[in-house]
Amino acid sequence: MRIVLTGGGSGGHFYPLIAIAESIRDNALSAQADLYYMGPDEYDKTALDSLNIAFVSCPSGKMRRYFSLKNFVDIFKVFFGFFVALFKLFWIYPDAIMSKGGYTTVPVVLAAWFLRIPVILHESDVHPGISNRIGGKVAKYVAVSYGDTAADFKKEKVAQTGIPFRKTLQTTPGDPQAQLGIQKDKPLILVLGGSSGAERVNTLILDTLDELLPHYTVIHQTGKELYEGVVQAAETLVQDSVLKERYIPTAFLDAEKMNLAYAAASLIISRAGSGTIFEIAAHGKPSIIIPIPEAIAHDQRTNAYTYARATDAVVMEEQNLTDGLLAAEIARIMGDTELYKSMSLKAKAFAPTDAAEKIADTLRQIASDHT
């Protein structure tokens, strides 16, 4: 059995593929399958190597929703990528393609359709992006995270599965505070700005530290490129040595540390990427969601409000945020025992945790039928 995984450009596209690959490897019927990851770059070579997934390079162009001269250049990259994918897929001739969406998938999915290789697709967001709208027309099976998304695809193809999680994010760690090296005397607030960080969120948290640190410990995932600037700013803003120990900026959290942080957190402040939303929900944590503005990312605002309607999570629009408003909202949630418990229970009920297994089972069956 040969399966090609494709999807990239962000961790939200890449890591669900890793979760599906883990489920493929865990099943005796497919443990020895030949797995390939096809895209412009490896994204996370360590993750690929850990599951014996071969990398196959394939260029692609990004299709932006806003005007950019790069769009004209990238059209040619997509066409070139199609012919590269066509040649490489013909050489591998896999039994199925697993596409997670993102601009990197378009050449691969179109080449698979041309070669009559079945495509399985997963859509994370409430409203599909351009790549998955294209892929959905040729896919044999479409897994979606939100029930509302089913209307965008043919009914007979769609199943609601939730988002695949890596196994590391589903374990229950013992004493996560001790493993993270933090004290238990204050509730922990976990701040997540996405894999690349979020400058506006970082600034907001820095401005709010004087109100937060007397009452909470804060783990702040800043993004690798923004980390040094955040650390320097925090050194200036927080002078008290006791309070300094309660602020823990980190450029990036790997899967193991992320799982510990989720387990230890009392409240999570996050962007509205669907992968992160479902991880927050699976851990049953109350949350404040700050979506990327609609003009920049079309999906996050819809994701945030869809999640909030189901779980009572708080959505705060970036353009309306102030440090005082954020601190007040944190205090409101943490100070209301009934509200806190309700938000936690509703979050836990929102996210299925078996999406990777369901998708892997379907992928395995479709690949077997094609063989």
HULINFEN-V374729 format. One record per pair of residues at least 12 apart in sequence whose C-alpha atoms are under 7 Angstrom apart, sorted by sequence separation. I is the first residue (numbers start at 1). J is the second residue. If there is no record, write none. Layout:
# HULINFEN-V374729
i: {I | I}
j: {J | J}
This chain:
# HULINFEN-V374729
i: {5 | 62 | 42 | 61 | 147 | 291 | 61 | 146 | 142 | 143 | 144 | 145 | 289 | 37 | 41 | 61 | 141 | 142 | 143 | 144 | 145 | 146 | 36 | 37 | 38 | 39 | 40 | 60 | 61 | 136 | 140 | 141 | 142 | 143 | 144 | 145 | 268 | 272 | 35 | 36 | 37 | 38 | 39 | 40 | 59 | 60 | 121 | 143 | 144 | 145 | 231 | 267 | 268 | 269 | 270 | 271 | 272 | 35 | 36 | 37 | 38 | 39 | 40 | 120 | 266 | 267 | 268 | 269 | 270 | 271 | 272 | 36 | 38 | 39 | 40 | 119 | 120 | 121 | 122 | 123 | 124 | 125 | 126 | 202 | 263 | 267 | 268 | 269 | 270 | 271 | 60 | 96 | 97 | 98 | 99 | 100 | 101 | 118 | 119 | 120 | 121 | 122 | 123 | 124 | 262 | 271 | 59 | 85 | 95 | 96 | 97 | 98 | 99 | 100 | 101 | 118 | 120 | 121 | 122 | 123 | 126 | 127 | 58 | 85 | 96 | 97 | 98 | 99 | 100 | 126 | 227 | 198 | 227 | 82 | 86 | 106 | 113 | 197 | 288 | 289 | 290 | 293 | 58 | 81 | 82 | 85 | 105 | 109 | 197 | 287 | 288 | 289 | 290 | 291 | 58 | 189 | 196 | 222 | 224 | 273 | 286 | 287 | 288 | 289 | 290 | 82 | 103 | 188 | 189 | 190 | 191 | 192 | 193 | 195 | 196 | 206 | 218 | 219 | 220 | 221 | 222 | 223 | 224 | 272 | 290 | 78 | 82 | 102 | 186 | 187 | 188 | 189 | 190 | 191 | 192 | 193 | 197 | 214 | 217 | 218 | 219 | 220 | 221 | 222 | 223 | 274 | 101 | 186 | 187 | 188 | 189 | 190 | 191 | 213 | 217 | 218 | 219 | 220 | 221 | 313 | 2 | 3 | 4 | 5 | 6 | 8 | 101 | 186 | 221 | 272 | 312 | 1 | 2 | 3 | 4 | 5 | 6 | 221 | 272 | 311 | 1 | 2 | 3 | 4 | 5 | 6 | 213 | 4 | 311 | 311 | 124 | 63 | 62 | 61 | 60 | 60 | 60 | 286 | 286 | 286 | 285 | 284 | 284 | 285 | 284 | 40 | 284 | 39 | 282 | 283 | 281 | 282 | 281 | 281 | 282 | 281 | 190 | 282 | 278 | 190 | 188 | 189 | 188 | 189 | 190 | 191 | 192 | 193 | 194 | 188 | 189 | 190 | 191 | 192 | 193 | 187 | 188 | 189 | 190 | 191 | 192 | 17 | 176 | 169 | 13 | 168 | 173 | 176 | 177 | 13 | 168 | 176 | 13 | 4 | 169 | 3 | 168 | 2 | 3 | 4 | 5 | 6 | 7 | 2 | 3 | 4 | 5 | 6 | 7 | 9 | 1 | 3 | 4 | 5 | 6 | 7 | 8 | 7 | 9 | 8 | 7 | 7 | 6 | 163 | 163 | 208 | 212 | 207 | 211 | 204 | 208 | 20 | 19 | 19 | 16 | 19 | 16 | 18 | 19 | 16 | 125 | 16 | 124 | 127 | 125 | 126 | 126 | 125 | 11 | 162 | 162 | 164 | 165 | 163 | 164 | 162 | 161 | 120 | 12 | 96 | 95 | 95 | 95 | 23 | 23 | 20 | 24 | 19 | 20 | 23 | 20 | 20}
j: {17 | 74 | 55 | 74 | 160 | 304 | 75 | 160 | 157 | 158 | 159 | 160 | 304 | 53 | 57 | 77 | 157 | 158 | 159 | 160 | 161 | 162 | 53 | 54 | 55 | 56 | 57 | 77 | 78 | 153 | 157 | 158 | 159 | 160 | 161 | 162 | 285 | 289 | 53 | 54 | 55 | 56 | 57 | 58 | 77 | 78 | 139 | 161 | 162 | 163 | 249 | 285 | 286 | 287 | 288 | 289 | 290 | 54 | 55 | 56 | 57 | 58 | 59 | 139 | 285 | 286 | 287 | 288 | 289 | 290 | 291 | 56 | 58 | 59 | 60 | 139 | 140 | 141 | 142 | 143 | 144 | 145 | 146 | 222 | 283 | 287 | 288 | 289 | 290 | 291 | 81 | 117 | 118 | 119 | 120 | 121 | 122 | 139 | 140 | 141 | 142 | 143 | 144 | 145 | 283 | 292 | 81 | 107 | 117 | 118 | 119 | 120 | 121 | 122 | 123 | 140 | 142 | 143 | 144 | 145 | 148 | 149 | 81 | 108 | 119 | 120 | 121 | 122 | 123 | 149 | 250 | 222 | 251 | 107 | 111 | 131 | 138 | 222 | 313 | 314 | 315 | 318 | 84 | 107 | 108 | 111 | 131 | 135 | 223 | 313 | 314 | 315 | 316 | 317 | 85 | 216 | 223 | 249 | 251 | 300 | 313 | 314 | 315 | 316 | 317 | 110 | 131 | 216 | 217 | 218 | 219 | 220 | 221 | 223 | 224 | 234 | 246 | 247 | 248 | 249 | 250 | 251 | 252 | 300 | 318 | 107 | 111 | 131 | 215 | 216 | 217 | 218 | 219 | 220 | 221 | 222 | 226 | 243 | 246 | 247 | 248 | 249 | 250 | 251 | 252 | 303 | 131 | 216 | 217 | 218 | 219 | 220 | 221 | 243 | 247 | 248 | 249 | 250 | 251 | 343 | 33 | 34 | 35 | 36 | 37 | 39 | 132 | 217 | 252 | 303 | 343 | 33 | 34 | 35 | 36 | 37 | 38 | 253 | 304 | 343 | 34 | 35 | 36 | 37 | 38 | 39 | 246 | 38 | 346 | 347 | 163 | 103 | 103 | 103 | 103 | 104 | 107 | 340 | 343 | 344 | 344 | 344 | 345 | 347 | 347 | 104 | 348 | 104 | 347 | 348 | 347 | 348 | 348 | 350 | 351 | 351 | 261 | 353 | 351 | 265 | 264 | 265 | 265 | 266 | 267 | 268 | 269 | 270 | 271 | 266 | 267 | 268 | 269 | 270 | 271 | 266 | 267 | 268 | 269 | 270 | 271 | 100 | 260 | 255 | 100 | 255 | 260 | 263 | 264 | 101 | 256 | 264 | 102 | 94 | 259 | 94 | 259 | 94 | 95 | 96 | 97 | 98 | 99 | 95 | 96 | 97 | 98 | 99 | 100 | 102 | 95 | 97 | 98 | 99 | 100 | 101 | 102 | 102 | 104 | 104 | 104 | 105 | 105 | 275 | 278 | 323 | 327 | 323 | 327 | 323 | 327 | 164 | 164 | 165 | 163 | 166 | 164 | 166 | 167 | 165 | 274 | 166 | 274 | 299 | 299 | 302 | 303 | 303 | 195 | 351 | 352 | 355 | 356 | 355 | 356 | 355 | 355 | 363 | 275 | 367 | 367 | 370 | 371 | 356 | 357 | 356 | 360 | 356 | 357 | 360 | 359 | 360}
